[in-house]
Amino acid sequence: MKKLIFMIAAVLMTALFSFSAFADQNGGGAGTGDIMPEFIAELTDGTTATLSDLLKENDLVVLNIFATWCGPCEMEFPEMEKSYQAHKDRMVILSLSGDPDDTVEMISDYKASHGLSFPMGRAGEVMDHISIDGFPTTFFLTSDGKVVFLKVGAFVQENEFEEKVTTLLSSDYDGTPLPEEKAKPITLYLLLLLPVILVVRIIGRWLLFRKAGIPGWQSLIPFLSTMKEYDLCWDGRIGLAARLLGAAAVVLRMLGHGGILSSALLFAEFLIGVPQGMKLAKVFGKGKGTGVLLVIFNRIGRLCLGLSRAKYLGKESV
């Protein structure tokens, strides 16, 4: 049983972290090997950036298209800032928000809060000249305006961004465009995963109710099943508190107020949820290790518990 849980957990974690998450966005225009059309972008300091001027002053222009709400964008900025400081005598990074809802003020606050020094602003008309499949998307341009490398998705590996910059600034570089790198969009996979999660949840709860001597169909009725679980101490006050914390964290992220607070709420949900998992595992005659796994992999854990041969011991065993 333990091997089954660990195998399922490993598969899920591998699948989730094999993709770089980025928001779907469509456009049309310059791609790898093309000459980037001239554009003017509004910056946070009140000035404007003109592509032709940037190309005159730098051997390499990095055009990064991001959004203030984009998590993967936030992940790559520290590495980009570090590389910018090391090569700003020959390179400039121009990071522009492609989300029309991002105002100059929002981008200015974002820049300050993340300690970024390279030019940032709104993409505006730039979006008419480029082709992107999501945020972030980064174009590397040589001094003649040619797109020599295109990265769709975030630079998440250590020194990944720096290695590209070093290669393109090297005296040995002959100007041949590098192969485009495109992260796999996680949105589609998440949408495909949702019905699977729903089926797993239904089967798991159905089997758990059956083992508890309750008709399985009652697990499909939200209010009734919640009361039944409360009565059986599967969730109880501890589970309710954990769910409220998790819901609050999700709402904060949806409102654009993620960061430390939402992460703290999710961590608190995990800590409070551990006793919940312990109780449920104990009721079905399982150990503490299973209880922890039930918290980390709630839906999968309950399915495995429901499929196991463990007999329901009764409420008095809690």
C-alpha positions in Angstrom: 0.0 0.0 0.0 2.8 2.4 0.9 4.6 1.7 -2.3 1.5 2.4 -4.3 1.0 5.8 -2.6 4.6 6.8 -3.2 4.5 5.7 -6.8 1.4 7.8 -7.5 2.9 10.7 -5.7 6.1 10.5 -7.7 4.3 10.4 -11.0 2.2 13.4 -10.1 5.1 15.5 -8.9 7.1 14.6 -12.0 4.2 15.6 -14.3 3.6 18.9 -12.6 7.2 20.1 -12.6 8.0 19.0 -16.1 6.2 22.0 -17.5 6.8 25.7 -17.1 3.5 27.4 -16.3 2.7 30.5 -18.3 -0.5 32.3 -19.2 -2.0 31.7 -22.6 -1.7 34.8 -24.9 -1.8 35.1 -28.7 -0.1 37.5 -31.0 1.6 37.7 -34.4 4.8 39.1 -35.8 8.5 38.7 -35.5 10.0 35.4 -34.6 13.4 33.7 -34.6 15.5 34.9 -37.5 13.3 37.9 -38.2 14.2 41.6 -37.9 12.3 43.2 -35.1 10.2 46.1 -36.3 10.8 49.5 -34.8 8.8 50.3 -31.7 8.4 52.8 -28.9 7.6 51.7 -25.4 6.5 53.7 -22.4 8.7 53.3 -19.3 8.1 53.6 -15.6 10.3 56.6 -15.2 8.2 58.7 -17.6 10.5 58.4 -20.6 10.2 56.2 -23.7 12.4 53.5 -25.1 13.0 53.3 -28.9 14.3 50.0 -30.3 16.6 51.8 -32.8 18.3 53.7 -30.0 18.7 50.6 -27.9 20.3 48.8 -30.8 22.8 51.6 -31.4 23.9 51.6 -27.8 24.1 47.8 -27.1 25.5 44.7 -28.7 22.6 42.7 -27.3 19.0 43.8 -26.6 16.9 41.5 -24.5 13.1 42.1 -24.9 11.2 40.4 -22.0 7.4 40.4 -22.2 5.9 39.7 -18.7 2.8 40.4 -16.6 2.8 41.6 -13.0 0.6 38.6 -12.0 2.8 36.0 -13.7 4.5 33.7 -11.2 7.1 32.2 -13.6 8.0 35.8 -14.7 8.7 36.6 -11.0 10.9 33.5 -10.7 13.3 34.5 -13.5 13.8 38.2 -12.7 16.5 37.7 -10.0 18.7 35.8 -12.4 18.1 38.4 -15.1 19.0 41.3 -12.8 22.2 39.5 -11.8 23.2 39.0 -15.5 22.2 42.6 -16.3 24.5 44.0 -13.7 27.4 41.9 -15.1 26.9 42.9 -18.8 25.1 46.2 -18.8 28.0 47.8 -20.6 27.1 45.7 -23.7 23.6 44.6 -23.1 20.2 46.0 -22.0 17.2 44.2 -20.8 13.9 45.9 -21.6 11.1 44.2 -19.7 7.6 45.2 -20.8 4.2 44.1 -19.5 2.1 42.7 -22.2 -1.1 42.8 -20.0 -3.1 45.9 -20.9 -4.5 45.9 -17.4 -1.0 46.6 -16.0 -0.7 50.3 -15.5 2.6 52.2 -15.4 2.1 52.7 -11.7 1.6 49.0 -11.1 4.8 48.2 -13.1 6.7 50.9 -11.2 5.7 49.4 -7.9 6.5 45.9 -9.1 10.0 47.0 -10.2 10.8 48.7 -6.9 9.5 45.8 -4.8 11.5 43.3 -6.7 14.7 45.4 -6.7 15.1 45.5 -10.5 17.2 48.1 -12.2 16.8 47.5 -15.9 14.2 49.5 -17.9 10.6 48.4 -17.4 7.3 49.6 -18.8 4.2 48.8 -20.8 4.4 46.9 -24.1 1.6 48.8 -25.8 2.2 48.8 -29.6 5.1 46.4 -29.2 2.5 43.6 -29.0 1.5 44.3 -32.6 5.0 43.4 -33.8 5.8 40.2 -31.9 4.5 36.6 -31.7 4.0 35.2 -28.2 2.3 32.1 -26.8 2.4 33.2 -23.2 4.0 35.1 -20.4 6.9 35.3 -20.0 8.4 35.4 -23.5 11.9 36.7 -24.1 13.5 37.9 -27.4 17.3 38.3 -27.8 18.2 40.8 -30.5 21.7 41.4 -32.0 22.7 45.0 -32.8 21.2 44.7 -36.3 17.8 44.0 -34.8 17.6 40.3 -35.7 15.9 37.9 -33.3 18.6 35.3 -32.6 17.0 33.5 -29.7 13.4 33.2 -28.5 12.4 31.7 -25.2 8.8 31.0 -24.4 8.4 30.4 -20.7 10.6 31.3 -17.7 14.3 30.8 -17.2 14.1 28.7 -14.1 17.4 26.9 -14.1 20.4 28.4 -12.3 22.6 30.4 -14.8 20.3 29.5 -17.7 19.8 33.1 -18.7 23.4 34.0 -18.1 24.6 31.2 -20.3 22.5 32.5 -23.2 23.8 36.0 -22.7 27.4 34.8 -22.6 27.0 32.8 -25.7 25.4 35.7 -27.7 28.0 38.2 -26.5 30.9 35.9 -27.2 33.5 36.9 -29.9 33.0 33.4 -31.4 29.3 33.9 -32.0 28.6 34.1 -35.7 25.1 35.5 -35.6 23.3 32.2 -36.4 20.0 32.1 -34.5 19.9 29.6 -31.7 17.1 27.0 -31.5 13.9 28.3 -30.1 13.0 27.0 -26.6 9.3 26.7 -25.9 7.9 25.6 -22.6 4.9 23.3 -22.6 1.8 25.2 -21.5 0.5 23.8 -18.2 -3.0 25.3 -18.7 -4.2 22.5 -21.0 -2.7 19.8 -18.9 -4.4 21.2 -15.8 -7.7 21.3 -17.6 -7.3 17.7 -18.6 -6.3 16.8 -15.0 -9.4 18.4 -13.4 -11.8 15.6 -14.5 -9.3 13.0 -13.4 -9.1 14.6 -10.0 -12.9 14.8 -9.8 -13.3 11.1 -10.6 -10.6 10.2 -8.1 -12.3 12.3 -5.5 -15.7 10.7 -6.1 -14.4 7.1 -6.1 -12.3 7.7 -3.0 -15.0 9.3 -1.0 -17.6 6.7 -2.2 -15.3 3.8 -1.0 -14.6 5.6 2.3 -18.3 6.0 3.0 -18.9 2.4 2.2 -16.2 1.2 4.6 -17.8 3.4 7.3 -21.1 1.7 6.8 -22.7 4.6 5.0 -24.3 4.3 1.5 -21.7 5.5 -1.0 -24.2 7.7 -2.9 -24.4 10.0 0.2 -20.8 11.1 -0.5 -22.1 12.9 -3.6 -24.4 15.2 -1.7 -22.2 18.2 -0.6 -23.9 19.2 2.6 -24.9 15.7 3.7 -21.4 14.3 3.1 -19.8 17.1 4.9 -21.9 16.5 8.0 -21.2 12.8 7.8 -17.5 13.4 7.6 -17.7 15.8 10.5 -19.6 13.3 12.6 -17.0 10.6 11.8 -14.2 12.9 12.7 -12.7 12.6 9.2 -12.6 16.4 8.9 -14.2 18.0 11.9 -13.2 21.4 13.2 -9.6 20.8 12.3 -10.4 20.0 8.7 -12.8 22.9 8.4 -10.1 25.4 9.7 -7.6 23.9 7.2 -10.0 24.3 4.3 -10.8 27.9 5.2 -7.1 28.8 5.3 -6.6 27.2 1.9 -9.6 29.0 0.4 -8.4 32.3 1.8 -4.9 31.8 0.2 -6.5 31.0 -3.2 -8.7 34.2 -3.0 -5.7 36.3 -2.2 -3.8 35.0 -5.2 -6.8 35.6 -7.5 -7.0 39.2 -6.3 -3.3 39.6 -7.0 -2.2 39.7 -3.4 -0.2 36.5 -3.3 3.4 36.4 -2.0 4.2 35.9 1.7 0.7 36.1 3.1 -0.9 33.6 0.8 2.1 31.3 1.2 1.9 31.6 5.0 -1.8 30.6 4.8 -1.1 27.6 2.7 1.7 26.5 5.1 -0.7 27.0 8.0 -3.3 24.9 6.1 -0.7 22.1 5.8 0.3 22.2 9.5 -3.3 22.2 10.7 -4.2 19.5 8.1 -1.6 17.1 9.5 -3.7 16.2 12.6 -6.7 15.7 10.3 -4.8 13.2 8.2 -3.6 11.5 11.3 -7.2 11.0 12.5 -8.4 9.7 9.2 -5.5 7.3 8.9 -6.0 6.1 12.5 -9.7 5.5 11.9 -8.8 3.1 9.1 -6.0 1.4 11.0 -3.1 3.1 9.2 0.0 4.7 10.6 1.2 8.3 10.9 3.1 8.1 7.6 -0.2 7.5 5.7 -1.7 10.4 7.6 0.9 12.8 6.3 0.5 11.5 2.8 -3.2 12.1 3.1 -2.5 15.8 3.7 0.0 16.2 0.9 -1.9 14.2 -1.6 -5.5 14.6 -0.4 -7.5 13.2 -3.3 -5.0 10.5 -4.2 -4.5 9.5 -0.6 -8.2 9.1 0.1 -8.5 7.0 -3.1 -5.7 4.7 -2.0 -7.1 4.5 1.5 -10.5 3.6 0.0 -9.0 1.0 -2.2 -7.0 -0.6 0.6 -8.2 -3.6 2.6 -8.2 -1.6 5.9 -11.5 -2.0 7.8 -13.3 0.9 9.3 -12.7 0.7 13.1 -15.5 3.0 14.2 -15.7 6.5 15.6 -14.7 5.4 19.1 -11.2 4.6 17.8 -10.5 8.2 17.0 
